[in-house]
């Protein structure tokens, strides 16, 4: 493991999640996804858990 792998875990990088209801794509903090924090689609208001890819 390199130092960059360690840093990567703490980096708050933004990933794209797709709403399963309306397919709207939005940015989501990857740290939130790891914590399994639900997000709400800004377009249709659908409540869902993003999946990390
Ligand atoms: Zn939606």
mmCIF file of the protein (N, C-alpha, C, O) and its ligand, coordinates in Angstrom:
data_MODEL
# 
_entry.id   MODEL 
# 
loop_
_entity.id 
_entity.type 
_entity.pdbx_number_of_molecules 
1 polymer     1 
2 non-polymer 1 
# 
_entity_poly.entity_id                      1 
_entity_poly.type                           'polypeptide(L)' 
_entity_poly.nstd_linkage                   no 
_entity_poly.nstd_monomer                   no 
_entity_poly.pdbx_seq_one_letter_code       
;(UNK)(UNK)(UNK)(UNK)(UNK)(UNK)(UNK)(UNK)(UNK)(UNK)(UNK)(UNK)(UNK)(UNK)(UNK)(UNK)
(UNK)(UNK)(UNK)(UNK)(UNK)(UNK)(UNK)(UNK)(UNK)(UNK)(UNK)(UNK)(UNK)(UNK)(UNK)(UNK)
(UNK)(UNK)(UNK)(UNK)(UNK)(UNK)(UNK)(UNK)(UNK)(UNK)(UNK)(UNK)(UNK)(UNK)(UNK)(UNK)
(UNK)(UNK)(UNK)(UNK)(UNK)
;
_entity_poly.pdbx_seq_one_letter_code_can   XXXXXXXXXXXXXXXXXXXXXXXXXXXXXXXXXXXXXXXXXXXXXXXXXXXXX 
_entity_poly.pdbx_strand_id                 A 
# 
loop_
_entity_poly_seq.entity_id 
_entity_poly_seq.num 
_entity_poly_seq.mon_id 
_entity_poly_seq.hetero 
1 1  UNK n 
1 2  UNK n 
1 3  UNK n 
1 4  UNK n 
1 5  UNK n 
1 6  UNK n 
1 7  UNK n 
1 8  UNK n 
1 9  UNK n 
1 10 UNK n 
1 11 UNK n 
1 12 UNK n 
1 13 UNK n 
1 14 UNK n 
1 15 UNK n 
1 16 UNK n 
1 17 UNK n 
1 18 UNK n 
1 19 UNK n 
1 20 UNK n 
1 21 UNK n 
1 22 UNK n 
1 23 UNK n 
1 24 UNK n 
1 25 UNK n 
1 26 UNK n 
1 27 UNK n 
1 28 UNK n 
1 29 UNK n 
1 30 UNK n 
1 31 UNK n 
1 32 UNK n 
1 33 UNK n 
1 34 UNK n 
1 35 UNK n 
1 36 UNK n 
1 37 UNK n 
1 38 UNK n 
1 39 UNK n 
1 40 UNK n 
1 41 UNK n 
1 42 UNK n 
1 43 UNK n 
1 44 UNK n 
1 45 UNK n 
1 46 UNK n 
1 47 UNK n 
1 48 UNK n 
1 49 UNK n 
1 50 UNK n 
1 51 UNK n 
1 52 UNK n 
1 53 UNK n 
# 
loop_
_struct_asym.id 
_struct_asym.entity_id 
A 1 
B 2 
# 
loop_
_chem_comp.id 
_chem_comp.type 
_chem_comp.mon_nstd_flag 
UNK 'L-peptide linking' . 
ZN  non-polymer         . 
# 
_pdbx_entity_nonpoly.entity_id   2 
_pdbx_entity_nonpoly.name        ? 
_pdbx_entity_nonpoly.comp_id     ZN 
# 
_pdbx_nonpoly_scheme.asym_id         B 
_pdbx_nonpoly_scheme.entity_id       2 
_pdbx_nonpoly_scheme.mon_id          ZN 
_pdbx_nonpoly_scheme.ndb_seq_num     1 
_pdbx_nonpoly_scheme.pdb_seq_num     101 
_pdbx_nonpoly_scheme.auth_seq_num    101 
_pdbx_nonpoly_scheme.pdb_mon_id      ZN 
_pdbx_nonpoly_scheme.auth_mon_id     ZN 
_pdbx_nonpoly_scheme.pdb_strand_id   A 
_pdbx_nonpoly_scheme.pdb_ins_code    . 
# 
loop_
_atom_site.group_PDB 
_atom_site.id 
_atom_site.type_symbol 
_atom_site.label_atom_id 
_atom_site.label_alt_id 
_atom_site.label_comp_id 
_atom_site.label_asym_id 
_atom_site.label_entity_id 
_atom_site.label_seq_id 
_atom_site.pdbx_PDB_ins_code 
_atom_site.Cartn_x 
_atom_site.Cartn_y 
_atom_site.Cartn_z 
_atom_site.occupancy 
_atom_site.B_iso_or_equiv 
_atom_site.pdbx_formal_charge 
_atom_site.auth_seq_id 
_atom_site.auth_comp_id 
_atom_site.auth_asym_id 
_atom_site.auth_atom_id 
_atom_site.pdbx_PDB_model_num 
ATOM   1   N  N  . UNK A 1 1  ? 0.843   -1.206 0.000   1.00 0.00 ? 1   UNK A N  1 
ATOM   2   C  CA . UNK A 1 1  ? 0.000   0.000  0.000   1.00 0.00 ? 1   UNK A CA 1 
ATOM   3   C  C  . UNK A 1 1  ? 0.877   1.253  0.000   1.00 0.00 ? 1   UNK A C  1 
ATOM   4   O  O  . UNK A 1 1  ? 1.827   1.358  0.775   1.00 0.00 ? 1   UNK A O  1 
ATOM   5   N  N  . UNK A 1 2  ? 0.558   2.162  -0.843  1.00 0.00 ? 2   UNK A N  1 
ATOM   6   C  CA . UNK A 1 2  ? 1.311   3.410  -0.899  1.00 0.00 ? 2   UNK A CA 1 
ATOM   7   C  C  . UNK A 1 2  ? 0.605   4.481  -0.087  1.00 0.00 ? 2   UNK A C  1 
ATOM   8   O  O  . UNK A 1 2  ? -0.527  4.296  0.360   1.00 0.00 ? 2   UNK A O  1 
ATOM   9   N  N  . UNK A 1 3  ? 1.281   5.593  0.096   1.00 0.00 ? 3   UNK A N  1 
ATOM   10  C  CA . UNK A 1 3  ? 0.683   6.716  0.825   1.00 0.00 ? 3   UNK A CA 1 
ATOM   11  C  C  . UNK A 1 3  ? -0.541  7.245  0.091   1.00 0.00 ? 3   UNK A C  1 
ATOM   12  O  O  . UNK A 1 3  ? -1.453  7.799  0.704   1.00 0.00 ? 3   UNK A O  1 
ATOM   13  N  N  . UNK A 1 4  ? -0.552  7.068  -1.229  1.00 0.00 ? 4   UNK A N  1 
ATOM   14  C  CA . UNK A 1 4  ? -1.669  7.577  -2.005  1.00 0.00 ? 4   UNK A CA 1 
ATOM   15  C  C  . UNK A 1 4  ? -2.932  6.761  -1.755  1.00 0.00 ? 4   UNK A C  1 
ATOM   16  O  O  . UNK A 1 4  ? -4.040  7.295  -1.794  1.00 0.00 ? 4   UNK A O  1 
ATOM   17  N  N  . UNK A 1 5  ? -2.766  5.492  -1.505  1.00 0.00 ? 5   UNK A N  1 
ATOM   18  C  CA . UNK A 1 5  ? -3.924  4.663  -1.179  1.00 0.00 ? 5   UNK A CA 1 
ATOM   19  C  C  . UNK A 1 5  ? -4.547  5.102  0.133   1.00 0.00 ? 5   UNK A C  1 
ATOM   20  O  O  . UNK A 1 5  ? -5.768  5.121  0.286   1.00 0.00 ? 5   UNK A O  1 
ATOM   21  N  N  . UNK A 1 6  ? -3.673  5.460  1.090   1.00 0.00 ? 6   UNK A N  1 
ATOM   22  C  CA . UNK A 1 6  ? -4.180  5.963  2.371   1.00 0.00 ? 6   UNK A CA 1 
ATOM   23  C  C  . UNK A 1 6  ? -4.930  7.269  2.185   1.00 0.00 ? 6   UNK A C  1 
ATOM   24  O  O  . UNK A 1 6  ? -6.012  7.465  2.739   1.00 0.00 ? 6   UNK A O  1 
ATOM   25  N  N  . UNK A 1 7  ? -4.343  8.156  1.399   1.00 0.00 ? 7   UNK A N  1 
ATOM   26  C  CA . UNK A 1 7  ? -4.950  9.454  1.180   1.00 0.00 ? 7   UNK A CA 1 
ATOM   27  C  C  . UNK A 1 7  ? -6.293  9.324  0.473   1.00 0.00 ? 7   UNK A C  1 
ATOM   28  O  O  . UNK A 1 7  ? -7.233  10.070 0.748   1.00 0.00 ? 7   UNK A O  1 
ATOM   29  N  N  . UNK A 1 8  ? -6.362  8.380  -0.424  1.00 0.00 ? 8   UNK A N  1 
ATOM   30  C  CA . UNK A 1 8  ? -7.564  8.185  -1.220  1.00 0.00 ? 8   UNK A CA 1 
ATOM   31  C  C  . UNK A 1 8  ? -8.775  7.889  -0.333  1.00 0.00 ? 8   UNK A C  1 
ATOM   32  O  O  . UNK A 1 8  ? -9.903  8.278  -0.639  1.00 0.00 ? 8   UNK A O  1 
ATOM   33  N  N  . UNK A 1 9  ? -8.512  7.198  0.761   1.00 0.00 ? 9   UNK A N  1 
ATOM   34  C  CA . UNK A 1 9  ? -9.612  6.834  1.647   1.00 0.00 ? 9   UNK A CA 1 
ATOM   35  C  C  . UNK A 1 9  ? -10.225 8.057  2.315   1.00 0.00 ? 9   UNK A C  1 
ATOM   36  O  O  . UNK A 1 9  ? -11.398 8.057  2.688   1.00 0.00 ? 9   UNK A O  1 
ATOM   37  N  N  . UNK A 1 10 ? -9.414  9.098  2.459   1.00 0.00 ? 10  UNK A N  1 
ATOM   38  C  CA . UNK A 1 10 ? -9.906  10.280 3.163   1.00 0.00 ? 10  UNK A CA 1 
ATOM   39  C  C  . UNK A 1 10 ? -10.335 11.385 2.201   1.00 0.00 ? 10  UNK A C  1 
ATOM   40  O  O  . UNK A 1 10 ? -10.936 12.382 2.600   1.00 0.00 ? 10  UNK A O  1 
ATOM   41  N  N  . UNK A 1 11 ? -10.018 11.186 0.954   1.00 0.00 ? 11  UNK A N  1 
ATOM   42  C  CA . UNK A 1 11 ? -10.394 12.187 -0.038  1.00 0.00 ? 11  UNK A CA 1 
ATOM   43  C  C  . UNK A 1 11 ? -11.909 12.221 -0.210  1.00 0.00 ? 11  UNK A C  1 
ATOM   44  O  O  . UNK A 1 11 ? -12.571 11.193 -0.349  1.00 0.00 ? 11  UNK A O  1 
ATOM   45  N  N  . UNK A 1 12 ? -12.420 13.432 -0.194  1.00 0.00 ? 12  UNK A N  1 
ATOM   46  C  CA . UNK A 1 12 ? -13.861 13.560 -0.340  1.00 0.00 ? 12  UNK A CA 1 
ATOM   47  C  C  . UNK A 1 12 ? -14.195 13.785 -1.809  1.00 0.00 ? 12  UNK A C  1 
ATOM   48  O  O  . UNK A 1 12 ? -14.673 14.848 -2.205  1.00 0.00 ? 12  UNK A O  1 
ATOM   49  N  N  . UNK A 1 13 ? -13.935 12.777 -2.583  1.00 0.00 ? 13  UNK A N  1 
ATOM   50  C  CA . UNK A 1 13 ? -14.166 12.934 -4.008  1.00 0.00 ? 13  UNK A CA 1 
ATOM   51  C  C  . UNK A 1 13 ? -15.644 12.754 -4.341  1.00 0.00 ? 13  UNK A C  1 
ATOM   52  O  O  . UNK A 1 13 ? -16.375 12.035 -3.659  1.00 0.00 ? 13  UNK A O  1 
ATOM   53  N  N  . UNK A 1 14 ? -16.047 13.413 -5.386  1.00 0.00 ? 14  UNK A N  1 
ATOM   54  C  CA . UNK A 1 14 ? -17.442 13.348 -5.778  1.00 0.00 ? 14  UNK A CA 1 
ATOM   55  C  C  . UNK A 1 14 ? -17.629 12.263 -6.832  1.00 0.00 ? 14  UNK A C  1 
ATOM   56  O  O  . UNK A 1 14 ? -16.866 12.170 -7.793  1.00 0.00 ? 14  UNK A O  1 
ATOM   57  N  N  . UNK A 1 15 ? -18.649 11.454 -6.632  1.00 0.00 ? 15  UNK A N  1 
ATOM   58  C  CA . UNK A 1 15 ? -18.967 10.425 -7.607  1.00 0.00 ? 15  UNK A CA 1 
ATOM   59  C  C  . UNK A 1 15 ? -20.378 10.674 -8.133  1.00 0.00 ? 15  UNK A C  1 
ATOM   60  O  O  . UNK A 1 15 ? -21.167 11.392 -7.519  1.00 0.00 ? 15  UNK A O  1 
ATOM   61  N  N  . UNK A 1 16 ? -20.674 10.081 -9.254  1.00 0.00 ? 16  UNK A N  1 
ATOM   62  C  CA . UNK A 1 16 ? -21.987 10.274 -9.841  1.00 0.00 ? 16  UNK A CA 1 
ATOM   63  C  C  . UNK A 1 16 ? -22.910 9.136  -9.453  1.00 0.00 ? 16  UNK A C  1 
ATOM   64  O  O  . UNK A 1 16 ? -22.565 7.962  -9.585  1.00 0.00 ? 16  UNK A O  1 
ATOM   65  N  N  . UNK A 1 17 ? -24.079 9.497  -8.977  1.00 0.00 ? 17  UNK A N  1 
ATOM   66  C  CA . UNK A 1 17 ? -25.083 8.496  -8.678  1.00 0.00 ? 17  UNK A CA 1 
ATOM   67  C  C  . UNK A 1 17 ? -26.303 8.770  -9.548  1.00 0.00 ? 17  UNK A C  1 
ATOM   68  O  O  . UNK A 1 17 ? -26.641 9.920  -9.831  1.00 0.00 ? 17  UNK A O  1 
ATOM   69  N  N  . UNK A 1 18 ? -26.949 7.697  -9.960  1.00 0.00 ? 18  UNK A N  1 
ATOM   70  C  CA . UNK A 1 18 ? -28.109 7.831  -10.816 1.00 0.00 ? 18  UNK A CA 1 
ATOM   71  C  C  . UNK A 1 18 ? -29.364 7.483  -10.043 1.00 0.00 ? 18  UNK A C  1 
ATOM   72  O  O  . UNK A 1 18 ? -29.434 6.440  -9.394  1.00 0.00 ? 18  UNK A O  1 
ATOM   73  N  N  . UNK A 1 19 ? -30.339 8.344  -10.113 1.00 0.00 ? 19  UNK A N  1 
ATOM   74  C  CA . UNK A 1 19 ? -31.606 8.083  -9.450  1.00 0.00 ? 19  UNK A CA 1 
ATOM   75  C  C  . UNK A 1 19 ? -32.294 6.897  -10.126 1.00 0.00 ? 19  UNK A C  1 
ATOM   76  O  O  . UNK A 1 19 ? -32.485 6.908  -11.342 1.00 0.00 ? 19  UNK A O  1 
ATOM   77  N  N  . UNK A 1 20 ? -32.670 5.871  -9.351  1.00 0.00 ? 20  UNK A N  1 
ATOM   78  C  CA . UNK A 1 20 ? -33.320 4.690  -9.926  1.00 0.00 ? 20  UNK A CA 1 
ATOM   79  C  C  . UNK A 1 20 ? -34.739 4.988  -10.403 1.00 0.00 ? 20  UNK A C  1 
ATOM   80  O  O  . UNK A 1 20 ? -35.345 4.192  -11.119 1.00 0.00 ? 20  UNK A O  1 
ATOM   81  N  N  . UNK A 1 21 ? -35.245 6.116  -10.006 1.00 0.00 ? 21  UNK A N  1 
ATOM   82  C  CA . UNK A 1 21 ? -36.632 6.445  -10.333 1.00 0.00 ? 21  UNK A CA 1 
ATOM   83  C  C  . UNK A 1 21 ? -36.732 7.216  -11.649 1.00 0.00 ? 21  UNK A C  1 
ATOM   84  O  O  . UNK A 1 21 ? -37.532 6.867  -12.517 1.00 0.00 ? 21  UNK A O  1 
ATOM   85  N  N  . UNK A 1 22 ? -35.917 8.265  -11.796 1.00 0.00 ? 22  UNK A N  1 
ATOM   86  C  CA . UNK A 1 22 ? -36.039 9.116  -12.986 1.00 0.00 ? 22  UNK A CA 1 
ATOM   87  C  C  . UNK A 1 22 ? -34.746 9.181  -13.790 1.00 0.00 ? 22  UNK A C  1 
ATOM   88  O  O  . UNK A 1 22 ? -34.677 9.869  -14.808 1.00 0.00 ? 22  UNK A O  1 
ATOM   89  N  N  . UNK A 1 23 ? -33.706 8.453  -13.323 1.00 0.00 ? 23  UNK A N  1 
ATOM   90  C  CA . UNK A 1 23 ? -32.421 8.393  -14.025 1.00 0.00 ? 23  UNK A CA 1 
ATOM   91  C  C  . UNK A 1 23 ? -31.669 9.725  -14.016 1.00 0.00 ? 23  UNK A C  1 
ATOM   92  O  O  . UNK A 1 23 ? -30.742 9.933  -14.799 1.00 0.00 ? 23  UNK A O  1 
ATOM   93  N  N  . UNK A 1 24 ? -32.073 10.603 -13.139 1.00 0.00 ? 24  UNK A N  1 
ATOM   94  C  CA . UNK A 1 24 ? -31.343 11.866 -13.013 1.00 0.00 ? 24  UNK A CA 1 
ATOM   95  C  C  . UNK A 1 24 ? -29.982 11.593 -12.374 1.00 0.00 ? 24  UNK A C  1 
ATOM   96  O  O  . UNK A 1 24 ? -29.889 10.887 -11.369 1.00 0.00 ? 24  UNK A O  1 
ATOM   97  N  N  . UNK A 1 25 ? -28.935 12.155 -12.963 1.00 0.00 ? 25  UNK A N  1 
ATOM   98  C  CA . UNK A 1 25 ? -27.580 11.939 -12.449 1.00 0.00 ? 25  UNK A CA 1 
ATOM   99  C  C  . UNK A 1 25 ? -27.141 13.131 -11.627 1.00 0.00 ? 25  UNK A C  1 
ATOM   100 O  O  . UNK A 1 25 ? -27.242 14.279 -12.062 1.00 0.00 ? 25  UNK A O  1 
ATOM   101 N  N  . UNK A 1 26 ? -26.657 12.845 -10.443 1.00 0.00 ? 26  UNK A N  1 
ATOM   102 C  CA . UNK A 1 26 ? -26.189 13.921 -9.587  1.00 0.00 ? 26  UNK A CA 1 
ATOM   103 C  C  . UNK A 1 26 ? -24.868 13.534 -8.935  1.00 0.00 ? 26  UNK A C  1 
ATOM   104 O  O  . UNK A 1 26 ? -24.516 12.356 -8.880  1.00 0.00 ? 26  UNK A O  1 
ATOM   105 N  N  . UNK A 1 27 ? -24.147 14.523 -8.447  1.00 0.00 ? 27  UNK A N  1 
ATOM   106 C  CA . UNK A 1 27 ? -22.896 14.260 -7.757  1.00 0.00 ? 27  UNK A CA 1 
ATOM   107 C  C  . UNK A 1 27 ? -23.155 13.946 -6.299  1.00 0.00 ? 27  UNK A C  1 
ATOM   108 O  O  . UNK A 1 27 ? -24.028 14.542 -5.666  1.00 0.00 ? 27  UNK A O  1 
ATOM   109 N  N  . UNK A 1 28 ? -22.393 13.008 -5.774  1.00 0.00 ? 28  UNK A N  1 
ATOM   110 C  CA . UNK A 1 28 ? -22.565 12.622 -4.383  1.00 0.00 ? 28  UNK A CA 1 
ATOM   111 C  C  . UNK A 1 28 ? -21.193 12.404 -3.785  1.00 0.00 ? 28  UNK A C  1 
ATOM   112 O  O  . UNK A 1 28 ? -20.314 11.836 -4.432  1.00 0.00 ? 28  UNK A O  1 
ATOM   113 N  N  . UNK A 1 29 ? -21.005 12.847 -2.568  1.00 0.00 ? 29  UNK A N  1 
ATOM   114 C  CA . UNK A 1 29 ? -19.709 12.638 -1.915  1.00 0.00 ? 29  UNK A CA 1 
ATOM   115 C  C  . UNK A 1 29 ? -19.497 11.152 -1.677  1.00 0.00 ? 29  UNK A C  1 
ATOM   116 O  O  . UNK A 1 29 ? -20.368 10.465 -1.143  1.00 0.00 ? 29  UNK A O  1 
ATOM   117 N  N  . UNK A 1 30 ? -18.331 10.665 -2.080  1.00 0.00 ? 30  UNK A N  1 
ATOM   118 C  CA . UNK A 1 30 ? -18.068 9.240  -1.946  1.00 0.00 ? 30  UNK A CA 1 
ATOM   119 C  C  . UNK A 1 30 ? -18.030 8.819  -0.493  1.00 0.00 ? 30  UNK A C  1 
ATOM   120 O  O  . UNK A 1 30 ? -18.322 7.667  -0.173  1.00 0.00 ? 30  UNK A O  1 
ATOM   121 N  N  . UNK A 1 31 ? -17.669 9.750  0.400   1.00 0.00 ? 31  UNK A N  1 
ATOM   122 C  CA . UNK A 1 31 ? -17.633 9.406  1.825   1.00 0.00 ? 31  UNK A CA 1 
ATOM   123 C  C  . UNK A 1 31 ? -19.047 9.130  2.332   1.00 0.00 ? 31  UNK A C  1 
ATOM   124 O  O  . UNK A 1 31 ? -19.243 8.290  3.210   1.00 0.00 ? 31  UNK A O  1 
ATOM   125 N  N  . UNK A 1 32 ? -20.014 9.827  1.784   1.00 0.00 ? 32  UNK A N  1 
ATOM   126 C  CA . UNK A 1 32 ? -21.403 9.582  2.169   1.00 0.00 ? 32  UNK A CA 1 
ATOM   127 C  C  . UNK A 1 32 ? -21.858 8.209  1.704   1.00 0.00 ? 32  UNK A C  1 
ATOM   128 O  O  . UNK A 1 32 ? -22.622 7.530  2.390   1.00 0.00 ? 32  UNK A O  1 
ATOM   129 N  N  . UNK A 1 33 ? -21.382 7.809  0.536   1.00 0.00 ? 33  UNK A N  1 
ATOM   130 C  CA . UNK A 1 33 ? -21.776 6.503  0.007   1.00 0.00 ? 33  UNK A CA 1 
ATOM   131 C  C  . UNK A 1 33 ? -21.195 5.392  0.872   1.00 0.00 ? 33  UNK A C  1 
ATOM   132 O  O  . UNK A 1 33 ? -21.849 4.382  1.131   1.00 0.00 ? 33  UNK A O  1 
ATOM   133 N  N  . UNK A 1 34 ? -19.962 5.592  1.313   1.00 0.00 ? 34  UNK A N  1 
ATOM   134 C  CA . UNK A 1 34 ? -19.351 4.567  2.176   1.00 0.00 ? 34  UNK A CA 1 
ATOM   135 C  C  . UNK A 1 34 ? -20.104 4.440  3.489   1.00 0.00 ? 34  UNK A C  1 
ATOM   136 O  O  . UNK A 1 34 ? -20.158 3.363  4.083   1.00 0.00 ? 34  UNK A O  1 
ATOM   137 N  N  . UNK A 1 35 ? -20.685 5.550  3.938   1.00 0.00 ? 35  UNK A N  1 
ATOM   138 C  CA . UNK A 1 35 ? -21.421 5.505  5.196   1.00 0.00 ? 35  UNK A CA 1 
ATOM   139 C  C  . UNK A 1 35 ? -22.865 5.083  4.975   1.00 0.00 ? 35  UNK A C  1 
ATOM   140 O  O  . UNK A 1 35 ? -23.666 5.052  5.910   1.00 0.00 ? 35  UNK A O  1 
ATOM   141 N  N  . UNK A 1 36 ? -23.189 4.760  3.730   1.00 0.00 ? 36  UNK A N  1 
ATOM   142 C  CA . UNK A 1 36 ? -24.548 4.350  3.394   1.00 0.00 ? 36  UNK A CA 1 
ATOM   143 C  C  . UNK A 1 36 ? -25.596 5.409  3.742   1.00 0.00 ? 36  UNK A C  1 
ATOM   144 O  O  . UNK A 1 36 ? -26.682 5.100  4.233   1.00 0.00 ? 36  UNK A O  1 
ATOM   145 N  N  . UNK A 1 37 ? -25.243 6.648  3.477   1.00 0.00 ? 37  UNK A N  1 
ATOM   146 C  CA . UNK A 1 37 ? -26.183 7.721  3.714   1.00 0.00 ? 37  UNK A CA 1 
ATOM   147 C  C  . UNK A 1 37 ? -27.104 7.865  2.501   1.00 0.00 ? 37  UNK A C  1 
ATOM   148 O  O  . UNK A 1 37 ? -26.651 7.985  1.363   1.00 0.00 ? 37  UNK A O  1 
ATOM   149 N  N  . UNK A 1 38 ? -28.378 7.849  2.771   1.00 0.00 ? 38  UNK A N  1 
ATOM   150 C  CA . UNK A 1 38 ? -29.340 7.970  1.695   1.00 0.00 ? 38  UNK A CA 1 
ATOM   151 C  C  . UNK A 1 38 ? -29.277 9.356  1.073   1.00 0.00 ? 38  UNK A C  1 
ATOM   152 O  O  . UNK A 1 38 ? -28.955 10.334 1.747   1.00 0.00 ? 38  UNK A O  1 
ATOM   153 N  N  . UNK A 1 39 ? -29.587 9.434  -0.213  1.00 0.00 ? 39  UNK A N  1 
ATOM   154 C  CA . UNK A 1 39 ? -29.661 10.743 -0.839  1.00 0.00 ? 39  UNK A CA 1 
ATOM   155 C  C  . UNK A 1 39 ? -31.033 10.904 -1.487  1.00 0.00 ? 39  UNK A C  1 
ATOM   156 O  O  . UNK A 1 39 ? -31.713 9.937  -1.828  1.00 0.00 ? 39  UNK A O  1 
ATOM   157 N  N  . UNK A 1 40 ? -31.396 12.152 -1.635  1.00 0.00 ? 40  UNK A N  1 
ATOM   158 C  CA . UNK A 1 40 ? -32.690 12.460 -2.205  1.00 0.00 ? 40  UNK A CA 1 
ATOM   159 C  C  . UNK A 1 40 ? -32.482 13.075 -3.582  1.00 0.00 ? 40  UNK A C  1 
ATOM   160 O  O  . UNK A 1 40 ? -31.722 14.032 -3.736  1.00 0.00 ? 40  UNK A O  1 
ATOM   161 N  N  . UNK A 1 41 ? -33.148 12.531 -4.561  1.00 0.00 ? 41  UNK A N  1 
ATOM   162 C  CA . UNK A 1 41 ? -33.038 13.056 -5.916  1.00 0.00 ? 41  UNK A CA 1 
ATOM   163 C  C  . UNK A 1 41 ? -33.602 14.472 -5.951  1.00 0.00 ? 41  UNK A C  1 
ATOM   164 O  O  . UNK A 1 41 ? -34.741 14.699 -5.544  1.00 0.00 ? 41  UNK A O  1 
ATOM   165 N  N  . UNK A 1 42 ? -32.798 15.435 -6.442  1.00 0.00 ? 42  UNK A N  1 
ATOM   166 C  CA . UNK A 1 42 ? -33.259 16.828 -6.488  1.00 0.00 ? 42  UNK A CA 1 
ATOM   167 C  C  . UNK A 1 42 ? -34.334 17.044 -7.542  1.00 0.00 ? 42  UNK A C  1 
ATOM   168 O  O  . UNK A 1 42 ? -35.016 18.069 -7.553  1.00 0.00 ? 42  UNK A O  1 
ATOM   169 N  N  . UNK A 1 43 ? -34.473 16.071 -8.420  1.00 0.00 ? 43  UNK A N  1 
ATOM   170 C  CA . UNK A 1 43 ? -35.420 16.252 -9.520  1.00 0.00 ? 43  UNK A CA 1 
ATOM   171 C  C  . UNK A 1 43 ? -36.808 15.724 -9.160  1.00 0.00 ? 43  UNK A C  1 
ATOM   172 O  O  . UNK A 1 43 ? -37.810 16.419 -9.325  1.00 0.00 ? 43  UNK A O  1 
ATOM   173 N  N  . UNK A 1 44 ? -36.853 14.481 -8.664  1.00 0.00 ? 44  UNK A N  1 
ATOM   174 C  CA . UNK A 1 44 ? -38.162 13.875 -8.410  1.00 0.00 ? 44  UNK A CA 1 
ATOM   175 C  C  . UNK A 1 44 ? -38.421 13.647 -6.926  1.00 0.00 ? 44  UNK A C  1 
ATOM   176 O  O  . UNK A 1 44 ? -39.528 13.271 -6.544  1.00 0.00 ? 44  UNK A O  1 
ATOM   177 N  N  . UNK A 1 45 ? -37.406 13.872 -6.080  1.00 0.00 ? 45  UNK A N  1 
ATOM   178 C  CA . UNK A 1 45 ? -37.596 13.702 -4.645  1.00 0.00 ? 45  UNK A CA 1 
ATOM   179 C  C  . UNK A 1 45 ? -37.557 12.265 -4.188  1.00 0.00 ? 45  UNK A C  1 
ATOM   180 O  O  . UNK A 1 45 ? -37.913 11.963 -3.049  1.00 0.00 ? 45  UNK A O  1 
ATOM   181 N  N  . UNK A 1 46 ? -37.122 11.364 -5.074  1.00 0.00 ? 46  UNK A N  1 
ATOM   182 C  CA . UNK A 1 46 ? -37.036 9.943  -4.716  1.00 0.00 ? 46  UNK A CA 1 
ATOM   183 C  C  . UNK A 1 46 ? -35.896 9.735  -3.709  1.00 0.00 ? 46  UNK A C  1 
ATOM   184 O  O  . UNK A 1 46 ? -34.819 10.318 -3.834  1.00 0.00 ? 46  UNK A O  1 
ATOM   185 N  N  . UNK A 1 47 ? -36.162 8.899  -2.726  1.00 0.00 ? 47  UNK A N  1 
ATOM   186 C  CA . UNK A 1 47 ? -35.243 8.636  -1.617  1.00 0.00 ? 47  UNK A CA 1 
ATOM   187 C  C  . UNK A 1 47 ? -34.568 7.297  -1.875  1.00 0.00 ? 47  UNK A C  1 
ATOM   188 O  O  . UNK A 1 47 ? -35.239 6.267  -1.939  1.00 0.00 ? 47  UNK A O  1 
ATOM   189 N  N  . UNK A 1 48 ? -33.232 7.303  -2.026  1.00 0.00 ? 48  UNK A N  1 
ATOM   190 C  CA . UNK A 1 48 ? -32.570 6.046  -2.357  1.00 0.00 ? 48  UNK A CA 1 
ATOM   191 C  C  . UNK A 1 48 ? -31.155 6.001  -1.810  1.00 0.00 ? 48  UNK A C  1 
ATOM   192 O  O  . UNK A 1 48 ? -30.559 7.023  -1.471  1.00 0.00 ? 48  UNK A O  1 
ATOM   193 N  N  . UNK A 1 49 ? -30.641 4.787  -1.736  1.00 0.00 ? 49  UNK A N  1 
ATOM   194 C  CA . UNK A 1 49 ? -29.261 4.574  -1.300  1.00 0.00 ? 49  UNK A CA 1 
ATOM   195 C  C  . UNK A 1 49 ? -28.364 4.460  -2.541  1.00 0.00 ? 49  UNK A C  1 
ATOM   196 O  O  . UNK A 1 49 ? -28.569 3.587  -3.384  1.00 0.00 ? 49  UNK A O  1 
ATOM   197 N  N  . UNK A 1 50 ? -27.389 5.334  -2.639  1.00 0.00 ? 50  UNK A N  1 
ATOM   198 C  CA . UNK A 1 50 ? -26.480 5.247  -3.796  1.00 0.00 ? 50  UNK A CA 1 
ATOM   199 C  C  . UNK A 1 50 ? -25.566 4.039  -3.682  1.00 0.00 ? 50  UNK A C  1 
ATOM   200 O  O  . UNK A 1 50 ? -25.208 3.617  -2.583  1.00 0.00 ? 50  UNK A O  1 
ATOM   201 N  N  . UNK A 1 51 ? -25.198 3.497  -4.816  1.00 0.00 ? 51  UNK A N  1 
ATOM   202 C  CA . UNK A 1 51 ? -24.290 2.351  -4.817  1.00 0.00 ? 51  UNK A CA 1 
ATOM   203 C  C  . UNK A 1 51 ? -22.947 2.800  -5.337  1.00 0.00 ? 51  UNK A C  1 
ATOM   204 O  O  . UNK A 1 51 ? -22.845 3.499  -6.345  1.00 0.00 ? 51  UNK A O  1 
ATOM   205 N  N  . UNK A 1 52 ? -21.921 2.381  -4.626  1.00 0.00 ? 52  UNK A N  1 
ATOM   206 C  CA . UNK A 1 52 ? -20.579 2.746  -5.061  1.00 0.00 ? 52  UNK A CA 1 
ATOM   207 C  C  . UNK A 1 52 ? -20.177 1.886  -6.235  1.00 0.00 ? 52  UNK A C  1 
ATOM   208 O  O  . UNK A 1 52 ? -20.419 0.679  -6.250  1.00 0.00 ? 52  UNK A O  1 
ATOM   209 N  N  . UNK A 1 53 ? -19.545 2.528  -7.243  1.00 0.00 ? 53  UNK A N  1 
ATOM   210 C  CA . UNK A 1 53 ? -19.153 1.761  -8.409  1.00 0.00 ? 53  UNK A CA 1 
ATOM   211 C  C  . UNK A 1 53 ? -17.648 1.614  -8.465  1.00 0.00 ? 53  UNK A C  1 
ATOM   212 O  O  . UNK A 1 53 ? -17.122 0.992  -9.388  1.00 0.00 ? 53  UNK A O  1 
HETATM 213 ZN ZN . ZN  B 2 .  ? -35.166 11.089 -9.441  1.00 0.00 ? 101 ZN  A ZN 1 
# 
